[in-house]
Amino acid sequence: MKARFNLDGIHESLTQFCTEFEAINDRLAMRRETFTGQMAEQIVEAYGYLNGLLDQNMDLFTPAGLHGLLELNHIVLCGTDADNRTHYYTHLEETRKSFISRIKPIKDWVLKKRNESNPYQLATGFYSRQLSRPQLFLEGNHRTGNIVLNYLLISKGSAPYVVSAEDAHTYLDISGDIKFTDNGNYLDTALRMPGHRKRFKAFLKERVDERYLEHR
């Protein structure tokens, strides 16, 4: 990969989203937990970590890369501070166990499809599988999922999508529809999920933005 994430651009967008979050939350079909400045900082930390993996040409969906994928979720949840990690050790260990038990079908799908799929189809396929029930992580699925879908987008030559105050309500409403879709329910997977994926794929294609990239 020749691209890296522009941390300053991402931070600026997330800060504005945080500032306007309460007004955005009022417009959502289902209200969300408050998005805090600390959440924004930890997302930027996660992108910084991902930049380091990109510099090493690390593939997140290989056996070696899966550790990095899990670490993105850990950073999103509690940052990189060692004391924080110690405090949340039990929760992070439970997250690791859940991740190990649930990642294989998602990983296998990505490895099978990524050479034949366009960027938006690939990112949407991952995101919908990771976010729908049962979710890949115990917490932080929206935040981590957005980071990883952006990794997949740039791996296919697309710009990434970072939530902004302008489009957050659409992104969060579609994500909510995906989140409450049950992979074990035939009606959900056969009838509801295709529509959610179609909307999300179209949204991504329209809203990706080069300003969140650094080109080397």
TORNUKOL-701448 format. One record per residue: residue number from 1; residue in one letter; x, y, z of N, C-alpha, C in turn. Coordinates in steps of 0.02 Angstrom, whole numbers. Layout:
<NUM; 'A'; <X; Y; Z>; <X; Y; Z>; <X; Y; Z>>
...
***
This chain:
<1; 'M'; <42; -60; 0>; <0; 0; 0>; <44; 63; 0>>
<2; 'K'; <26; 112; -40>; <65; 173; -45>; <36; 230; -5>>
<3; 'A'; <-21; 220; 25>; <-55; 274; 61>; <-51; 264; 136>>
<4; 'R'; <-53; 319; 172>; <-60; 319; 245>; <-118; 364; 263>>
<5; 'F'; <-142; 356; 324>; <-197; 398; 346>; <-172; 465; 372>>
<6; 'N'; <-209; 517; 355>; <-193; 585; 376>; <-223; 596; 445>>
<7; 'L'; <-182; 591; 497>; <-207; 593; 565>; <-236; 661; 583>>
<8; 'D'; <-206; 714; 557>; <-232; 781; 572>; <-302; 791; 541>>
<9; 'G'; <-311; 768; 480>; <-376; 774; 448>; <-429; 733; 483>>
<10; 'I'; <-411; 673; 504>; <-458; 630; 540>; <-476; 661; 607>>
<11; 'H'; <-425; 687; 642>; <-437; 718; 707>; <-484; 779; 700>>
<12; 'E'; <-473; 818; 650>; <-515; 878; 639>; <-588; 857; 628>>
<13; 'S'; <-599; 807; 586>; <-667; 785; 571>; <-701; 756; 633>>
<14; 'L'; <-665; 714; 671>; <-694; 683; 730>; <-708; 735; 785>>
<15; 'T'; <-665; 785; 790>; <-676; 838; 839>; <-740; 877; 824>>
<16; 'Q'; <-751; 892; 760>; <-812; 927; 740>; <-873; 883; 752>>
<17; 'F'; <-867; 819; 737>; <-921; 771; 750>; <-938; 770; 824>>
<18; 'C'; <-886; 769; 866>; <-896; 768; 939>; <-932; 831; 962>>
<19; 'T'; <-911; 888; 935>; <-941; 952; 955>; <-1016; 955; 939>>
<20; 'E'; <-1035; 926; 882>; <-1104; 929; 860>; <-1144; 866; 875>>
<21; 'F'; <-1115; 822; 915>; <-1146; 756; 923>; <-1216; 758; 952>>
<22; 'E'; <-1229; 799; 1001>; <-1295; 800; 1032>; <-1349; 818; 982>>
<23; 'A'; <-1335; 867; 939>; <-1384; 885; 887>; <-1393; 828; 837>>
<24; 'I'; <-1338; 795; 821>; <-1341; 737; 775>; <-1382; 681; 807>>
<25; 'N'; <-1370; 669; 870>; <-1404; 615; 906>; <-1480; 625; 906>>
<26; 'D'; <-1501; 687; 908>; <-1573; 702; 908>; <-1606; 683; 842>>
<27; 'R'; <-1567; 677; 789>; <-1594; 662; 723>; <-1595; 587; 708>>
<28; 'L'; <-1563; 547; 749>; <-1555; 475; 734>; <-1619; 437; 748>>
<29; 'A'; <-1629; 383; 710>; <-1686; 340; 722>; <-1681; 308; 791>>
<30; 'M'; <-1620; 294; 814>; <-1608; 268; 881>; <-1548; 305; 911>>
<31; 'R'; <-1557; 335; 968>; <-1504; 375; 998>; <-1445; 330; 1017>>
<32; 'R'; <-1384; 360; 1016>; <-1322; 324; 1031>; <-1291; 351; 1095>>
<33; 'E'; <-1245; 311; 1122>; <-1206; 335; 1179>; <-1167; 396; 1158>>
<34; 'T'; <-1154; 440; 1205>; <-1119; 502; 1190>; <-1050; 488; 1162>>
<35; 'F'; <-1033; 523; 1108>; <-966; 519; 1079>; <-923; 572; 1112>>
<36; 'T'; <-869; 551; 1144>; <-828; 596; 1185>; <-763; 614; 1150>>
<37; 'G'; <-732; 667; 1177>; <-666; 686; 1152>; <-615; 631; 1161>>
<38; 'Q'; <-620; 594; 1216>; <-574; 538; 1227>; <-583; 484; 1174>>
<39; 'M'; <-645; 470; 1156>; <-656; 421; 1102>; <-622; 444; 1037>>
<40; 'A'; <-629; 508; 1022>; <-598; 535; 961>; <-522; 526; 964>>
<41; 'E'; <-492; 543; 1021>; <-419; 537; 1028>; <-396; 465; 1019>>
<42; 'Q'; <-433; 418; 1047>; <-413; 348; 1043>; <-423; 320; 972>>
<43; 'I'; <-472; 345; 936>; <-479; 325; 866>; <-419; 350; 826>>
<44; 'V'; <-398; 411; 838>; <-339; 438; 803>; <-277; 398; 822>>
<45; 'E'; <-271; 379; 886>; <-216; 335; 906>; <-216; 270; 866>>
<46; 'A'; <-276; 242; 857>; <-282; 179; 820>; <-260; 188; 747>>
<47; 'Y'; <-278; 244; 717>; <-255; 258; 649>; <-179; 266; 647>>
<48; 'G'; <-150; 296; 699>; <-77; 301; 702>; <-45; 233; 705>>
<49; 'Y'; <-74; 188; 745>; <-49; 119; 748>; <-56; 85; 680>>
<50; 'L'; <-113; 96; 647>; <-123; 65; 581>; <-74; 92; 530>>
<51; 'N'; <-57; 156; 534>; <-5; 183; 490>; <60; 145; 498>>
<52; 'G'; <78; 128; 560>; <138; 89; 571>; <135; 20; 538>>
<53; 'L'; <77; -11; 541>; <68; -76; 507>; <72; -68; 432>>
<54; 'L'; <44; -14; 405>; <49; -2; 333>; <121; 8; 312>>
<55; 'D'; <160; 42; 353>; <231; 52; 338>; <268; -15; 334>>
<56; 'Q'; <244; -64; 372>; <274; -131; 372>; <243; -178; 320>>
<57; 'N'; <196; -151; 281>; <159; -192; 232>; <124; -250; 265>>
<58; 'M'; <98; -239; 324>; <63; -291; 361>; <-7; -302; 332>>
<59; 'D'; <-26; -364; 321>; <-93; -382; 298>; <-134; -402; 359>>
<60; 'L'; <-185; -364; 375>; <-224; -376; 436>; <-262; -443; 435>>
<61; 'F'; <-270; -473; 377>; <-310; -534; 373>; <-267; -597; 364>>
<62; 'T'; <-202; -591; 376>; <-159; -650; 382>; <-154; -669; 455>>
<63; 'P'; <-129; -729; 471>; <-122; -748; 542>; <-82; -697; 582>>
<64; 'A'; <-28; -672; 554>; <12; -622; 590>; <-25; -556; 597>>
<65; 'G'; <-64; -538; 547>; <-98; -474; 548>; <-159; -472; 593>>
<66; 'L'; <-187; -530; 610>; <-247; -530; 652>; <-233; -501; 721>>
<67; 'H'; <-171; -509; 745>; <-153; -477; 809>; <-161; -402; 803>>
<68; 'G'; <-139; -374; 747>; <-146; -302; 736>; <-219; -281; 731>>
<69; 'L'; <-261; -322; 700>; <-332; -306; 695>; <-363; -303; 765>>
<70; 'L'; <-346; -351; 807>; <-372; -351; 875>; <-345; -291; 914>>
<71; 'E'; <-282; -275; 903>; <-252; -218; 938>; <-287; -153; 921>>
<72; 'L'; <-311; -146; 860>; <-349; -86; 842>; <-409; -78; 888>>
<73; 'N'; <-443; -132; 902>; <-501; -129; 947>; <-479; -111; 1018>>
<74; 'H'; <-424; -140; 1041>; <-399; -124; 1108>; <-383; -49; 1113>>
<75; 'I'; <-351; -21; 1062>; <-334; 50; 1064>; <-397; 94; 1063>>
<76; 'V'; <-445; 75; 1021>; <-508; 112; 1019>; <-541; 113; 1088>>
<77; 'L'; <-537; 58; 1124>; <-571; 53; 1189>; <-533; 87; 1245>>
<78; 'C'; <-467; 80; 1247>; <-431; 107; 1305>; <-364; 140; 1288>>
<79; 'G'; <-351; 154; 1225>; <-290; 189; 1207>; <-229; 145; 1214>>
<80; 'T'; <-171; 178; 1219>; <-108; 142; 1222>; <-74; 148; 1291>>
<81; 'D'; <-104; 185; 1336>; <-74; 195; 1402>; <-69; 130; 1440>>
<82; 'A'; <-10; 114; 1467>; <2; 50; 1500>; <-42; 42; 1562>>
<83; 'D'; <-51; 95; 1601>; <-93; 90; 1661>; <-166; 75; 1642>>
<84; 'N'; <-190; 106; 1590>; <-258; 92; 1566>; <-265; 19; 1545>>
<85; 'R'; <-214; -6; 1511>; <-216; -76; 1489>; <-218; -123; 1549>>
<86; 'T'; <-181; -107; 1600>; <-181; -149; 1660>; <-249; -147; 1693>>
<87; 'H'; <-279; -88; 1696>; <-345; -81; 1728>; <-398; -121; 1692>>
<88; 'Y'; <-394; -123; 1626>; <-445; -158; 1586>; <-423; -227; 1563>>
<89; 'Y'; <-373; -255; 1597>; <-344; -318; 1573>; <-397; -373; 1565>>
<90; 'T'; <-440; -381; 1615>; <-490; -435; 1612>; <-537; -426; 1553>>
<91; 'H'; <-559; -364; 1543>; <-604; -351; 1486>; <-569; -363; 1420>>
<92; 'L'; <-507; -342; 1414>; <-470; -353; 1352>; <-459; -427; 1338>>
<93; 'E'; <-448; -465; 1391>; <-439; -537; 1383>; <-504; -570; 1359>>
<94; 'E'; <-560; -548; 1386>; <-625; -574; 1363>; <-637; -554; 1290>>
<95; 'T'; <-617; -493; 1272>; <-623; -471; 1203>; <-581; -515; 1157>>
<96; 'R'; <-521; -531; 1178>; <-477; -574; 1138>; <-510; -642; 1126>>
<97; 'K'; <-539; -672; 1178>; <-570; -737; 1171>; <-630; -734; 1123>>
<98; 'S'; <-670; -682; 1129>; <-726; -673; 1084>; <-703; -665; 1012>>
<99; 'F'; <-652; -625; 1002>; <-624; -613; 936>; <-600; -678; 904>>
<100; 'I'; <-563; -718; 942>; <-537; -781; 915>; <-593; -827; 893>>
<101; 'S'; <-648; -827; 931>; <-703; -873; 916>; <-746; -849; 857>>
<102; 'R'; <-740; -785; 838>; <-786; -758; 788>; <-753; -733; 724>>
<103; 'I'; <-687; -727; 722>; <-654; -695; 666>; <-650; -739; 604>>
<104; 'K'; <-647; -805; 612>; <-631; -848; 555>; <-678; -839; 495>>
<105; 'P'; <-744; -843; 502>; <-786; -835; 442>; <-779; -767; 409>>
<106; 'I'; <-766; -716; 450>; <-757; -648; 422>; <-691; -645; 384>>
<107; 'K'; <-638; -670; 415>; <-572; -671; 382>; <-575; -711; 318>>
<108; 'D'; <-606; -770; 320>; <-609; -812; 260>; <-647; -778; 204>>
<109; 'W'; <-701; -742; 221>; <-739; -706; 170>; <-696; -652; 138>>
<110; 'V'; <-660; -613; 179>; <-618; -560; 152>; <-564; -589; 106>>
<111; 'L'; <-531; -641; 128>; <-477; -671; 88>; <-504; -699; 22>>
<112; 'K'; <-564; -725; 23>; <-594; -753; -37>; <-616; -699; -86>>
<113; 'K'; <-641; -643; -60>; <-674; -594; -103>; <-630; -534; -122>>
<114; 'R'; <-575; -523; -88>; <-545; -458; -97>; <-512; -447; -165>>
<115; 'N'; <-494; -500; -199>; <-465; -492; -266>; <-517; -482; -320>>
<116; 'E'; <-579; -500; -306>; <-631; -495; -357>; <-682; -440; -342>>
<117; 'S'; <-681; -412; -283>; <-730; -362; -263>; <-705; -292; -275>>
<118; 'N'; <-751; -245; -289>; <-731; -175; -291>; <-722; -150; -220>>
<119; 'P'; <-691; -92; -210>; <-676; -69; -141>; <-738; -65; -97>>
<120; 'Y'; <-793; -40; -124>; <-852; -26; -83>; <-889; -91; -66>>
<121; 'Q'; <-889; -138; -112>; <-919; -203; -99>; <-879; -240; -45>>
<122; 'L'; <-812; -238; -51>; <-770; -272; -2>; <-778; -242; 67>>
<123; 'A'; <-774; -175; 72>; <-780; -142; 137>; <-848; -153; 168>>
<124; 'T'; <-900; -150; 126>; <-968; -161; 151>; <-977; -233; 175>>
<125; 'G'; <-951; -280; 137>; <-956; -350; 157>; <-924; -364; 223>>
<126; 'F'; <-864; -336; 233>; <-831; -344; 298>; <-871; -311; 353>>
<127; 'Y'; <-890; -248; 343>; <-922; -208; 395>; <-988; -240; 417>>
<128; 'S'; <-1027; -263; 370>; <-1092; -293; 386>; <-1084; -359; 423>>
<129; 'R'; <-1033; -397; 407>; <-1021; -460; 443>; <-993; -448; 513>>
<130; 'Q'; <-952; -397; 520>; <-922; -382; 584>; <-970; -349; 633>>
<131; 'L'; <-1015; -308; 606>; <-1059; -267; 648>; <-1125; -302; 666>>
<132; 'S'; <-1150; -345; 622>; <-1213; -379; 635>; <-1204; -432; 689>>
<133; 'R'; <-1259; -455; 716>; <-1257; -503; 771>; <-1241; -574; 747>>
<134; 'P'; <-1196; -610; 782>; <-1158; -589; 841>; <-1098; -545; 820>>
<135; 'Q'; <-1088; -490; 855>; <-1036; -443; 836>; <-967; -471; 850>>
<136; 'L'; <-918; -447; 811>; <-850; -473; 816>; <-818; -456; 884>>
<137; 'F'; <-828; -396; 908>; <-797; -374; 970>; <-851; -365; 1024>>
<138; 'L'; <-830; -366; 1086>; <-877; -355; 1141>; <-900; -283; 1143>>
<139; 'E'; <-855; -237; 1126>; <-871; -165; 1125>; <-832; -132; 1068>>
<140; 'G'; <-855; -73; 1049>; <-818; -33; 1000>; <-822; -59; 929>>
<141; 'N'; <-876; -94; 912>; <-881; -122; 844>; <-889; -69; 790>>
<142; 'H'; <-929; -16; 802>; <-936; 37; 752>; <-869; 71; 740>>
<143; 'R'; <-836; 90; 793>; <-774; 128; 786>; <-719; 87; 755>>
<144; 'T'; <-709; 26; 780>; <-657; -18; 752>; <-675; -39; 681>>
<145; 'G'; <-738; -54; 670>; <-760; -75; 603>; <-747; -22; 551>>
<146; 'N'; <-758; 41; 568>; <-745; 95; 521>; <-671; 100; 504>>
<147; 'I'; <-628; 90; 553>; <-556; 92; 540>; <-536; 36; 492>>
<148; 'V'; <-561; -24; 505>; <-541; -82; 464>; <-571; -78; 394>>
<149; 'L'; <-632; -54; 389>; <-660; -46; 321>; <-620; 5; 281>>
<150; 'N'; <-592; 55; 315>; <-549; 103; 281>; <-483; 72; 260>>
<151; 'Y'; <-457; 28; 301>; <-398; -11; 281>; <-413; -50; 216>>
<152; 'L'; <-471; -81; 213>; <-490; -118; 152>; <-500; -72; 93>>
<153; 'L'; <-532; -14; 105>; <-542; 33; 50>; <-476; 56; 20>>
<154; 'I'; <-429; 77; 62>; <-366; 102; 33>; <-324; 46; 4>>
<155; 'S'; <-334; -16; 27>; <-298; -73; -3>; <-321; -85; -74>>
<156; 'K'; <-380; -60; -91>; <-407; -68; -159>; <-404; -2; -199>>
<157; 'G'; <-367; 46; -173>; <-357; 108; -210>; <-408; 162; -199>>
<158; 'S'; <-454; 153; -152>; <-505; 203; -138>; <-482; 250; -82>>
<159; 'A'; <-510; 309; -80>; <-503; 352; -21>; <-544; 321; 36>>
<160; 'P'; <-530; 341; 99>; <-568; 315; 156>; <-630; 357; 171>>
<161; 'Y'; <-671; 330; 215>; <-729; 367; 241>; <-719; 378; 316>>
<162; 'V'; <-721; 439; 338>; <-718; 457; 409>; <-781; 496; 425>>
<163; 'V'; <-814; 477; 480>; <-878; 509; 497>; <-868; 584; 507>>
<164; 'S'; <-914; 623; 481>; <-912; 695; 489>; <-980; 719; 514>>
<165; 'A'; <-981; 780; 538>; <-1044; 808; 562>; <-1097; 811; 507>>
<166; 'E'; <-1075; 819; 445>; <-1121; 828; 389>; <-1159; 764; 372>>
<167; 'D'; <-1126; 706; 377>; <-1157; 644; 354>; <-1167; 592; 408>>
<168; 'A'; <-1153; 611; 470>; <-1154; 562; 525>; <-1221; 529; 534>>
<169; 'H'; <-1276; 567; 528>; <-1341; 538; 541>; <-1357; 482; 492>>
<170; 'T'; <-1338; 490; 429>; <-1350; 438; 379>; <-1308; 377; 394>>
<171; 'Y'; <-1243; 388; 407>; <-1197; 333; 423>; <-1221; 295; 484>>
<172; 'L'; <-1240; 330; 537>; <-1259; 296; 599>; <-1326; 260; 592>>
<173; 'D'; <-1372; 288; 554>; <-1436; 254; 545>; <-1429; 190; 505>>
<174; 'I'; <-1389; 191; 451>; <-1378; 129; 413>; <-1340; 79; 456>>
<175; 'S'; <-1290; 102; 492>; <-1252; 57; 536>; <-1297; 26; 588>>
<176; 'G'; <-1344; 65; 615>; <-1391; 38; 664>; <-1434; -17; 634>>
<177; 'D'; <-1456; -9; 572>; <-1494; -61; 539>; <-1453; -125; 532>>
<178; 'I'; <-1390; -118; 515>; <-1345; -176; 509>; <-1335; -208; 577>>
<179; 'K'; <-1322; -167; 627>; <-1308; -193; 694>; <-1364; -237; 720>>
<180; 'F'; <-1425; -219; 707>; <-1482; -257; 734>; <-1508; -309; 685>>
<181; 'T'; <-1465; -330; 639>; <-1480; -386; 595>; <-1445; -448; 623>>
<182; 'D'; <-1482; -502; 628>; <-1457; -564; 659>; <-1435; -613; 606>>
<183; 'N'; <-1371; -631; 607>; <-1344; -678; 557>; <-1374; -748; 562>>
<184; 'G'; <-1404; -764; 619>; <-1435; -829; 627>; <-1508; -831; 608>>
<185; 'N'; <-1534; -775; 584>; <-1605; -770; 567>; <-1613; -765; 491>>
<186; 'Y'; <-1647; -813; 461>; <-1653; -815; 388>; <-1685; -752; 360>>
<187; 'L'; <-1737; -728; 392>; <-1771; -668; 367>; <-1724; -608; 366>>
<188; 'D'; <-1683; -604; 418>; <-1635; -548; 422>; <-1583; -553; 366>>
<189; 'T'; <-1552; -612; 360>; <-1497; -619; 313>; <-1520; -619; 240>>
<190; 'A'; <-1578; -649; 227>; <-1601; -656; 158>; <-1641; -596; 133>>
<191; 'L'; <-1678; -564; 178>; <-1724; -511; 157>; <-1701; -441; 177>>
<192; 'R'; <-1673; -434; 237>; <-1656; -367; 262>; <-1584; -347; 246>>
<193; 'M'; <-1537; -392; 257>; <-1467; -373; 250>; <-1449; -351; 179>>
<194; 'P'; <-1473; -382; 126>; <-1454; -357; 59>; <-1471; -283; 49>>
<195; 'G'; <-1528; -262; 74>; <-1546; -191; 68>; <-1501; -146; 108>>
<196; 'H'; <-1483; -168; 169>; <-1437; -129; 210>; <-1370; -122; 175>>
<197; 'R'; <-1346; -177; 147>; <-1281; -175; 113>; <-1282; -130; 52>>
<198; 'K'; <-1336; -133; 15>; <-1342; -91; -45>; <-1339; -17; -26>>
<199; 'R'; <-1375; 2; 26>; <-1375; 72; 48>; <-1306; 92; 74>>
<200; 'F'; <-1274; 48; 112>; <-1210; 66; 141>; <-1156; 71; 87>>
<201; 'K'; <-1157; 26; 39>; <-1109; 28; -15>; <-1115; 93; -55>>
<202; 'A'; <-1177; 112; -70>; <-1188; 175; -107>; <-1165; 235; -66>>
<203; 'F'; <-1178; 233; 0>; <-1157; 287; 44>; <-1081; 293; 44>>
<204; 'L'; <-1045; 238; 51>; <-972; 240; 51>; <-946; 270; -14>>
<205; 'K'; <-972; 245; -69>; <-947; 268; -134>; <-954; 343; -141>>
<206; 'E'; <-1008; 371; -114>; <-1021; 443; -120>; <-979; 484; -70>>
<207; 'R'; <-963; 455; -12>; <-936; 496; 43>; <-862; 486; 58>>
<208; 'V'; <-827; 441; 23>; <-755; 435; 35>; <-721; 501; 17>>
<209; 'D'; <-663; 514; 48>; <-633; 581; 41>; <-557; 576; 45>>
<210; 'E'; <-523; 603; -6>; <-450; 601; -10>; <-416; 640; 46>>
<211; 'R'; <-451; 686; 78>; <-418; 727; 128>; <-397; 687; 189>>
<212; 'Y'; <-422; 626; 196>; <-402; 584; 252>; <-343; 539; 236>>
<213; 'L'; <-310; 553; 180>; <-252; 513; 159>; <-189; 556; 155>>
<214; 'E'; <-132; 525; 170>; <-67; 552; 152>; <-39; 506; 98>>
<215; 'H'; <-12; 535; 45>; <16; 494; -8>; <92; 498; -5>>
<216; 'R'; <123; 439; -12>; <196; 436; -8>; <227; 431; -77>>
***
